Amino acid sequence: MSTLSNIIENDTMEKIALEFIRLGDRCYLDNAGATLYPQCLLKSINEDLLNNIYVNPHTDKYTQDCLEQIRYRILTHFNTDSSNYSVVFTSGTTQSLKLVGESFKFAMDKNEVLNCGSLVYLRDNHTSVLGLREIAAEKNVDIIHISHEDFLETLNANEVSPSTNCREEYKNKGNTLLVYPAQSNFNGYKYPIDCLKIIKEGCINQYTKKHLSKINCNWYVLLDAACYVSTNKLDLSIVQPDFVCLSFYKVFGYPTGLGALLIRNSSADVLNHKKYFGGGTVDIVLSSEDFHVKRKTLHERFEDGTLPFLSIVALKHCFDAMTKLIPKVINNDIMETISHHTFNLAKDLYCQLGKLHHKNGDKAVVLYMDSDFTDIRKQGAIVTFNLMREDGTFIGYSEFQHLADLFNITVRTGCFCNSGSCQRHLKASNEEMKDMYKAGHKCGDDIDLIDGKPTGAIRVSFGYYNTYNDVDKLMTMICRCFVRANYKKPKRLSNNIIMSKSPNHIKYICTVDDKQIANEPAYIDEKYTAAHTVLTSGTVLSQIALFPVKSCGAFKITTSWKIGRKGFEYDREWMIVKDNGVCLTQKQNTRMCMIRPKIDLKRKVMTLYFKGLAPISVPLDPVGNKHKEVTFCQSKVCTDLVKGYDCGDEVANWISNALEVSYLRLIKQASIDNRIQKRNANDDKKLLSLSNQAQFLLINKATVRWLNDKIQESLFTDDIDQLIDRFRGNIIITMDEELVERHWQRVIIGRHEFKVDGECRRCQMVCIDQQTGEKTVEPLRTISEQFAGKLCFGIYLSYIGTVDGSTDRIMKINTPIKPIINDDDISRFKDWFYLYFLGNCVCPSEMSSNKQNNYLMTN
Ligand SMILES: *Cc1c(COP(=O)(O)O)cnc(C)c1O
């Protein structure tokens, strides 16, 4: 059995894993986003709430006492007590920060103009800290930001001679609030927190002096501990920041919406500028006169309204569950044990990524770290990086994200709400950041590269439930998808700590053997040799495919089919909806592709087929008022509500059976529901069926064949038709040249003219084998490789009309196709069409495709 941790015993790790069986084979590596709660936690919370009566603490002394005990428990967790610190419950870190900002007395008196105080913040703070600027600006406060390097340098320089006490005469002129993170949420770097004394003594004055003429001596530290406390011990008996903020879901996974602001009692007076009051925060208030007195007890003054008392009650169980699950291996402390366990996992990954090379010897990974994992006091359990291709270009994070999804690995990509660190590590200037914004990149989107430069990164963060198996899963995926190497698990010692007497000097052996990865022998080299079928010359429509039920199997047409108002008739007119009203897609349930619909126009029914079940039919057009009208969400981002009809219980049960999911319903889009195509919102409006993007998707068989030749994965055994099926196109064309369709502006198929609406962006859906529902890595990996990370394949079309003004809407297989690259082409084509075809009354589709094509091409 392989080693799971080198801190916690395998048996214990296995017991912990039982608390997270809901993960299945999902590998969760976004602990810094939110950690996961253990199952036993919810059980004990439920039991408590089922058996006890908790009511509004303003009413009930018992509930109030419980809350007081939990405050005490929180303080104990941080190794302090109520004589030193007070706990103010908030909705989370962000609210805690805001509360300090609003309440902080920057200037000694309101009329002070020169010494109005300062807000000093590290540029590498979380976005929630940057927002304090706005509050400070309103209070007329000097706003100073310090770079990562300057901050560390200032603190280090003074570690040697911390005697830069400012002169008495300058004292008490204004207050400075310094805000910095105990641990960066970008890459896990731990900023020094044992330097509060020298900060208070004014060591940063030297730095701020460069920016301002006056010296400010009253320093207060607001420590953003949100990221730090999730996997580290914060000991407030050793370090005593004035204010500490945190969110509990980052520590325990549950409850959300609850955080704390810890206020050092001796610093509380400076928070006397709080304006708003509400709920139980006053001793007296008159409703008809501007008179109120805030409560004396610190937390009572800050906690407006009724506390989320049930969530706070849950916290007790959070501490209990942690105590029950995690052994005290290091320093007889749970958090220290978590800290070392997760640090080692991250270090293992860091070492492996650092050594990952392409076949040509170039590095495959760019790490965005500020420490090298040699000192746990400077680094937490986070690794942040980007991947490089063999040719030295960057792999975009959203491309990575798609493949990680496929492997069921959850990581965070982008800038993780820390634009300062992101900018510093990606080496982007303010101008470049603004240019990226102008180019259309916004926080949280999937524009991962602009001009080849990354706009964000990949962040992996570990929690106590993670093991070396998770590191292996991630490395396997990276090696397979981006380095073309077989991953070999490094040998890890079950306990490679060398304990010395002082716990601060725990040393580690780097867990990865250098040679193992460098000498990696088994690159996948054999080229996939696809049998080249002889091309028939000419450009023709070779197949029409409908997907009557969104995300289910194709109905392939071999003769002809009618173009409707929203695309092909009956294409994506039905959808399967879950009990929460949201549409089910193949991404969530790969079995959907094995439901094969057939449209029978004579009998006016759609019949659904599924292996092992008797076929079932539903009418093409629901009649009368037998069918319940419903509205539902087309996607999980419920931006457009769709109107439809429920197709009844019988087919609903049949589908639930086939997909092995309860309470599914089949919905037919109502004909009155006229959804407008998103992309063309400004110009001519096109109606859409339930397809996500466009009316039609065109796939060029030659491009698919070209792609198939590029795929090197030996395990990928699709033939051309199978590969075509994965792209779920409506219009499949045959031609000689590959990739040319990307440059088309319009296309004429027979007498029907279409406008090209751009390329189709791909997701992991193309990795689902449409015959079996199995997931594979290809072809997404090769698509991203060939198109420099742009996951595009196929082009979207919308219908313009017939070129000859005819009302015929039938499209026939084997019809010739004329691509139009610019507008000159189109007028010439139309002249030609009228002259030769209509003049002679020859319909194109009646000619042999070869002959016809010669006309088209030579024209
Ligand atoms: C998560 C985080 C925050 C924001 O916390 P919320 O719970 O979203 O309010 C702030 N700072 C750091 C360092 C964080 O990691």
The ligand as a Gaussian input file, in Angstrom:
#p B3LYP/6-31G(d) Opt

LIG

0 1
 C      -10.612000      33.949000       1.215000
 C       -9.850000      35.101000       1.564000
 C      -10.445000      36.344000       1.785000
 C      -11.922000      36.566000       1.575000
 O      -12.685000      35.769000       2.425000
 P      -14.272000      35.746000       2.291000
 O      -14.657000      34.538000       3.070000
 O      -14.576000      35.622000       0.852000
 O      -14.795000      36.996000       2.876000
 C       -9.651000      37.397000       2.123000
 N       -8.327000      37.239000       2.265000
 C       -7.706000      36.066000       2.080000
 C       -6.230000      35.965000       2.269000
 C       -8.447000      34.953000       1.720000
 O       -7.837000      33.797000       1.511000

